[in-house]
Every structure is written in C-alpha cells, then in structure tokens.
Amino acid sequence: APIFVSTPFQATVLENVPLGYSVLHIQAVDADSGENARLEYKLIEMAPSTGGAPVAGDSGFPFQINNSTG
C-alpha cells in the first residue's frame, strides 16, 4: 500500500499568486515493484453538504495536479 511521505496536507493560497504557481507538493512511496508500484494522484472536491462525499462532475475546481508526479 502507498505511504505518503508527510501528512496531513494543508496549504494557504494568497489571492495574488500567479496562475501555475505550485502551492503544495505531495509525495508517496510504494514498496511494490513494476506496475504494482505505479501511483496515480488526483484531486477531488469534498462538499460539506454531502457529508464529505466527493462531488461528481466538473465543479470548476480551481486547482490542478500532475497525476503521475503529484
């Protein structure tokens, strides 16, 4: 199972940071090898109104993540 290098993840974003600015770097490691060691990262928006369940569809989430490197 993957293990995150540091947790929890929390960041503050100032209003005037330029588009494309790196806010947070996330890293995980996996002791497996080959295809079983491949990690994929993704962001999901958690809506308080759904009890913390992920929100389906494109909600205009203002952040992006590289799904291979985090």
N, CA, C and O atoms as a MOPAC input file, in Angstrom:
PM7 MOZYME 1SCF
protein

 N      0.84600 1    -1.19100 1     0.00000 1
 C      0.00000 1     0.00000 1     0.00000 1
 C      0.88500 1     1.24600 1     0.00000 1
 O      1.92400 1     1.26700 1     0.66000 1
 N      0.48800 1     2.26700 1    -0.72400 1
 C      1.26800 1     3.50900 1    -0.75500 1
 C      1.29800 1     4.18800 1     0.61200 1
 O      0.35200 1     4.09300 1     1.39500 1
 N      2.39100 1     4.86300 1     0.87300 1
 C      2.54900 1     5.62000 1     2.11400 1
 C      2.93700 1     7.04900 1     1.73500 1
 O      3.89500 1     7.26100 1     0.99100 1
 N      2.19100 1     8.02100 1     2.24700 1
 C      2.52400 1     9.42100 1     1.98600 1
 C      3.71400 1     9.81900 1     2.84400 1
 O      3.80900 1     9.44100 1     4.01200 1
 N      4.62300 1    10.59000 1     2.24800 1
 C      5.85400 1    10.98200 1     2.91500 1
 C      5.56300 1    11.89500 1     4.09900 1
 O      6.21200 1    11.77300 1     5.13800 1
 N      4.62000 1    12.79000 1     3.97100 1
 C      4.24100 1    13.65200 1     5.09300 1
 C      2.73800 1    13.89500 1     5.04800 1
 O      2.15700 1    14.05900 1     3.97600 1
 N      2.13000 1    13.91500 1     6.19300 1
 C      0.69600 1    14.19800 1     6.32300 1
 C      0.48200 1    15.01400 1     7.57800 1
 O      1.37500 1    14.98300 1     8.42400 1
 N     -0.56000 1    15.71100 1     7.78400 1
 C     -1.62800 1    15.97500 1     6.81500 1
 C     -1.20800 1    17.04200 1     5.81600 1
 O     -0.18600 1    17.70600 1     5.99200 1
 N     -2.00300 1    17.19800 1     4.77100 1
 C     -1.70900 1    18.19000 1     3.74600 1
 C     -2.57700 1    19.40500 1     3.97000 1
 O     -3.80300 1    19.30900 1     4.02800 1
 N     -1.93400 1    20.54100 1     4.09500 1
 C     -2.66700 1    21.78900 1     4.27500 1
 C     -1.83200 1    22.91100 1     3.68900 1
 O     -0.61800 1    22.96500 1     3.88400 1
 N     -2.49100 1    23.80300 1     2.97300 1
 C     -1.77800 1    24.92000 1     2.36400 1
 C     -2.68200 1    26.14100 1     2.34200 1
 O     -3.90800 1    26.02800 1     2.31800 1
 N     -2.06300 1    27.29700 1     2.35000 1
 C     -2.77200 1    28.56500 1     2.23000 1
 C     -2.37700 1    29.18000 1     0.89900 1
 O     -1.19700 1    29.21900 1     0.55100 1
 N     -3.36300 1    29.65800 1     0.15900 1
 C     -3.10700 1    30.25900 1    -1.14700 1
 C     -3.47500 1    31.73100 1    -1.07500 1
 O     -4.62200 1    32.08100 1    -0.79500 1
 N     -2.49900 1    32.59100 1    -1.32900 1
 C     -2.76000 1    34.02500 1    -1.33900 1
 C     -3.50900 1    34.40600 1    -2.61100 1
 O     -3.39600 1    33.72500 1    -3.63100 1
 N     -4.25500 1    35.46700 1    -2.55100 1
 C     -5.07600 1    35.90700 1    -3.68100 1
 C     -4.27000 1    36.28600 1    -4.91300 1
 O     -4.75000 1    36.13800 1    -6.03700 1
 N     -3.04900 1    36.77500 1    -4.71400 1
 C     -2.29300 1    37.34000 1    -5.82900 1
 C     -1.21500 1    36.40800 1    -6.39100 1
 O     -0.32600 1    36.87700 1    -7.10300 1
 N     -1.26400 1    35.10300 1    -6.09500 1
 C     -0.25800 1    34.21300 1    -6.67200 1
 C     -0.55000 1    34.02700 1    -8.15800 1
 O     -1.71300 1    33.96500 1    -8.55700 1
 N      0.49700 1    33.93900 1    -8.97900 1
 C      0.28400 1    33.80900 1   -10.42400 1
 C     -0.27800 1    32.43800 1   -10.79300 1
 O     -0.06800 1    31.45400 1   -10.08300 1
 N     -0.98600 1    32.39300 1   -11.90100 1
 C     -1.52000 1    31.15300 1   -12.43800 1
 C     -0.37000 1    30.18600 1   -12.67800 1
 O      0.65800 1    30.57500 1   -13.23200 1
 N     -0.52600 1    28.95100 1   -12.27400 1
 C      0.52300 1    27.95700 1   -12.44000 1
 C      1.46200 1    27.85800 1   -11.25000 1
 O      2.38000 1    27.03900 1   -11.26700 1
 N      1.26100 1    28.66200 1   -10.22500 1
 C      2.09700 1    28.66100 1    -9.02700 1
 C      1.93000 1    27.34000 1    -8.27800 1
 O      0.80500 1    26.87400 1    -8.09500 1
 N      3.01800 1    26.74000 1    -7.85000 1
 C      2.96700 1    25.49000 1    -7.09700 1
 C      2.62200 1    25.79400 1    -5.64300 1
 O      3.35200 1    26.51200 1    -4.96000 1
 N      1.52000 1    25.25200 1    -5.18400 1
 C      1.03400 1    25.52200 1    -3.82900 1
 C      1.50500 1    24.46200 1    -2.85000 1
 O      1.85200 1    24.77300 1    -1.71100 1
 N      1.51700 1    23.21900 1    -3.28800 1
 C      1.82300 1    22.11200 1    -2.39200 1
 C      2.40000 1    20.96000 1    -3.20000 1
 O      1.92800 1    20.68400 1    -4.30300 1
 N      3.40300 1    20.29200 1    -2.67500 1
 C      3.96300 1    19.11800 1    -3.34200 1
 C      3.64900 1    17.90400 1    -2.47600 1
 O      3.95500 1    17.88500 1    -1.28400 1
 N      3.04300 1    16.89900 1    -3.08000 1
 C      2.65700 1    15.68400 1    -2.37400 1
 C      3.50000 1    14.54400 1    -2.91300 1
 O      3.69700 1    14.43200 1    -4.12300 1
 N      4.00000 1    13.69300 1    -2.01600 1
 C      4.81500 1    12.56500 1    -2.44200 1
 C      4.40700 1    11.31900 1    -1.67300 1
 O      4.18100 1    11.37000 1    -0.46400 1
 N      4.31700 1    10.21200 1    -2.37200 1
 C      4.02900 1     8.92100 1    -1.75300 1
 C      5.02400 1     7.90300 1    -2.27300 1
 O      5.58200 1     8.06800 1    -3.35800 1
 N      5.24400 1     6.85600 1    -1.50500 1
 C      6.13600 1     5.77500 1    -1.92600 1
 C      5.40000 1     4.45600 1    -1.77400 1
 O      4.49200 1     4.32700 1    -0.95300 1
 N      5.79700 1     3.48600 1    -2.56900 1
 C      5.17900 1     2.16500 1    -2.50700 1
 C      6.28800 1     1.12200 1    -2.58400 1
 O      7.15700 1     1.20800 1    -3.45100 1
 N      6.26800 1     0.15400 1    -1.70100 1
 C      7.31100 1    -0.86700 1    -1.64000 1
 C      7.17100 1    -1.90800 1    -2.74400 1
 O      8.09400 1    -2.69300 1    -2.96400 1
 N      6.04000 1    -1.93200 1    -3.44400 1
 C      5.85700 1    -2.87800 1    -4.54600 1
 C      6.79500 1    -2.52600 1    -5.69600 1
 O      7.46800 1    -1.49600 1    -5.66900 1
 N      6.83000 1    -3.38800 1    -6.69900 1
 C      7.66100 1    -3.12000 1    -7.87300 1
 C      6.82200 1    -3.25100 1    -9.13000 1
 O      5.72400 1    -3.80600 1    -9.10900 1
 N      7.35800 1    -2.73000 1   -10.22300 1
 C      6.68200 1    -2.80500 1   -11.50500 1
 C      5.37700 1    -2.04400 1   -11.53000 1
 O      5.25500 1    -0.98500 1   -10.91500 1
 N      4.39600 1    -2.58600 1   -12.24600 1
 C      3.09800 1    -1.92700 1   -12.39500 1
 C      2.39200 1    -1.76100 1   -11.05000 1
 O      1.62800 1    -0.81200 1   -10.87300 1
 N      2.63000 1    -2.65700 1   -10.11000 1
 C      2.00100 1    -2.56300 1    -8.78200 1
 C      2.52600 1    -1.39600 1    -7.95600 1
 O      1.91100 1    -1.01700 1    -6.95900 1
 N      3.64900 1    -0.82700 1    -8.35700 1
 C      4.22100 1     0.30600 1    -7.62900 1
 C      3.80200 1     1.64300 1    -8.23500 1
 O      4.15100 1     2.70000 1    -7.71000 1
 N      3.05100 1     1.59900 1    -9.34300 1
 C      2.63000 1     2.83800 1   -10.00800 1
 C      1.58200 1     3.54800 1    -9.16900 1
 O      0.58800 1     2.95000 1    -8.75700 1
 N      1.81500 1     4.82500 1    -8.92300 1
 C      0.88600 1     5.64700 1    -8.14600 1
 C      0.20700 1     6.64200 1    -9.07200 1
 O      0.81000 1     7.12000 1   -10.03300 1
 N     -1.03800 1     6.95000 1    -8.78300 1
 C     -1.76600 1     7.97600 1    -9.53200 1
 C     -2.39600 1     8.92800 1    -8.52800 1
 O     -3.06700 1     8.51200 1    -7.58300 1
 N     -2.16600 1    10.20700 1    -8.75500 1
 C     -2.68000 1    11.24500 1    -7.87100 1
 C     -3.87300 1    11.93100 1    -8.52400 1
 O     -3.90700 1    12.08600 1    -9.74400 1
 N     -4.84500 1    12.34100 1    -7.72800 1
 C     -5.93900 1    13.14500 1    -8.25800 1
 C     -6.54400 1    13.96800 1    -7.13300 1
 O     -6.46700 1    13.60800 1    -5.95800 1
 N     -7.14400 1    15.07900 1    -7.52400 1
 C     -7.83700 1    15.95300 1    -6.58200 1
 C     -9.33100 1    15.72000 1    -6.72300 1
 O     -9.85300 1    15.58300 1    -7.83000 1
 N     -9.99700 1    15.67800 1    -5.60400 1
 C    -11.45000 1    15.63800 1    -5.62300 1
 C    -11.95300 1    16.69400 1    -4.65800 1
 O    -11.34900 1    16.94400 1    -3.61500 1
 N    -13.05400 1    17.30100 1    -5.01900 1
 C    -13.64300 1    18.31100 1    -4.15700 1
 C    -14.57800 1    17.62100 1    -3.18300 1
 O    -15.42400 1    16.81900 1    -3.58100 1
 N    -14.42300 1    17.93500 1    -1.90500 1
 C    -15.27700 1    17.37500 1    -0.87100 1
 C    -16.30000 1    18.43500 1    -0.48800 1
 O    -15.94000 1    19.51800 1    -0.02700 1
 N    -17.56400 1    18.12300 1    -0.67800 1
 C    -18.63400 1    19.08600 1    -0.40200 1
 C    -19.19200 1    18.87100 1     0.99600 1
 O    -19.64700 1    17.77300 1     1.31700 1
 N    -19.16400 1    19.90600 1     1.83300 1
 C    -19.72400 1    19.77900 1     3.18600 1
 C    -21.18900 1    19.35600 1     3.16500 1
 O    -21.63800 1    18.64700 1     4.06600 1
 N    -21.93400 1    19.78000 1     2.15500 1
 C    -23.35900 1    19.46700 1     2.08700 1
 C    -23.62100 1    17.98700 1     1.82300 1
 O    -24.73900 1    17.51200 1     2.02200 1
 N    -22.59300 1    17.24800 1     1.37400 1
 C    -22.77100 1    15.82200 1     1.11900 1
 C    -22.10000 1    14.98400 1     2.19500 1
 O    -21.84700 1    13.79500 1     1.99900 1
 N    -21.81300 1    15.60600 1     3.33000 1
 C    -21.17800 1    14.87300 1     4.41400 1
 C    -19.74400 1    14.49300 1     4.12000 1
 O    -19.23200 1    13.51600 1     4.66600 1
 N    -19.08600 1    15.26600 1     3.25300 1
 C    -17.69400 1    14.98900 1     2.91200 1
 C    -17.52300 1    14.05100 1     1.74100 1
 O    -16.40000 1    13.66200 1     1.41900 1
 N    -18.62300 1    13.67500 1     1.09000 1
 C    -18.53200 1    12.78700 1    -0.07200 1
 C    -18.00400 1    13.56500 1    -1.27900 1
 O    -18.25700 1    14.76300 1    -1.39800 1
 N    -17.27800 1    12.90000 1    -2.17000 1
 C    -16.77600 1    13.58100 1    -3.37500 1
 C    -17.92200 1    14.12900 1    -4.21600 1
 O    -19.00900 1    13.55500 1    -4.25700 1
 N    -17.66300 1    15.24400 1    -4.88400 1
 C    -18.64600 1    15.87000 1    -5.76200 1
 C    -18.43800 1    15.34000 1    -7.17000 1
 O    -17.31700 1    15.35600 1    -7.67900 1
 N    -19.49200 1    14.87500 1    -7.79900 1
 C    -19.39400 1    14.33200 1    -9.15700 1
 C    -19.35400 1    15.45100 1   -10.18400 1
 O    -19.93100 1    16.51800 1    -9.97800 1
 N    -18.66400 1    15.19500 1   -11.29600 1
 C    -18.65100 1    16.14500 1   -12.40400 1
 C    -17.64900 1    17.25600 1   -12.21300 1
 O    -16.97200 1    17.33200 1   -11.18800 1
 N    -17.55700 1    18.12000 1   -13.21200 1
 C    -16.63400 1    19.24800 1   -13.19200 1
 C    -17.29100 1    20.40700 1   -12.47200 1
 O    -18.20400 1    21.04100 1   -13.00000 1
 N    -16.82400 1    20.68300 1   -11.26700 1
 C    -17.42100 1    21.75600 1   -10.47400 1
 C    -16.60300 1    23.04200 1   -10.57300 1
 O    -16.82600 1    23.97500 1    -9.80100 1
 N    -15.65500 1    23.10400 1   -11.51800 1
 C    -14.83000 1    24.29600 1   -11.65100 1
 C    -13.75200 1    24.37700 1   -10.58700 1
 O    -13.31500 1    25.47200 1   -10.23200 1
 N    -13.32200 1    23.24800 1   -10.07900 1
 C    -12.29000 1    23.20000 1    -9.04000 1
 C    -11.07500 1    23.97800 1    -9.52800 1
 O    -10.56600 1    23.68700 1   -10.61000 1
 N    -10.59100 1    24.95800 1    -8.76500 1
 C     -9.55000 1    25.86800 1    -9.27700 1
 C     -8.11000 1    25.34200 1    -9.23200 1
 O     -7.18100 1    26.10400 1    -9.50000 1
 N     -7.90300 1    24.08200 1    -8.90800 1
 C     -6.54700 1    23.54800 1    -8.79000 1
 C     -6.35700 1    22.39200 1    -9.74200 1
 O     -7.31800 1    21.74700 1   -10.16200 1
 N     -5.08700 1    22.13300 1   -10.08300 1
 C     -4.73100 1    21.01500 1   -10.94300 1
 C     -3.62100 1    20.22600 1   -10.26400 1
 O     -2.88500 1    20.76500 1    -9.43700 1
 N     -3.50200 1    18.94800 1   -10.61600 1
 C     -2.43500 1    18.12300 1   -10.09400 1
 C     -1.88300 1    17.26600 1   -11.22400 1
 O     -2.63200 1    16.81300 1   -12.08900 1
 N     -0.58400 1    17.04600 1   -11.21600 1
 C      0.01000 1    16.12400 1   -12.17700 1
 C     -0.28300 1    14.72300 1   -11.65200 1
 O      0.18400 1    14.36000 1   -10.57300 1
 N     -1.05300 1    13.92700 1   -12.40100 1
 C     -1.48500 1    12.63200 1   -11.86700 1
 C     -0.36400 1    11.60700 1   -11.76700 1
 O     -0.54600 1    10.55700 1   -11.15200 1
 N      0.79500 1    11.89300 1   -12.36300 1
 C      1.92700 1    10.97300 1   -12.26400 1
 C      2.92500 1    11.35000 1   -11.17700 1
 O      3.50800 1    10.47900 1   -10.53100 1
 N      3.11900 1    12.64600 1   -10.98000 1
 C      4.15300 1    13.08800 1   -10.03800 1
 C      3.61500 1    13.70500 1    -8.76100 1
 O      4.37300 1    13.92300 1    -7.81600 1
 N      2.32000 1    13.99000 1    -8.71500 1
 C      1.73700 1    14.62100 1    -7.53400 1
 C      2.02700 1    16.08700 1    -7.53800 1
 O      1.61800 1    16.79900 1    -6.62100 1

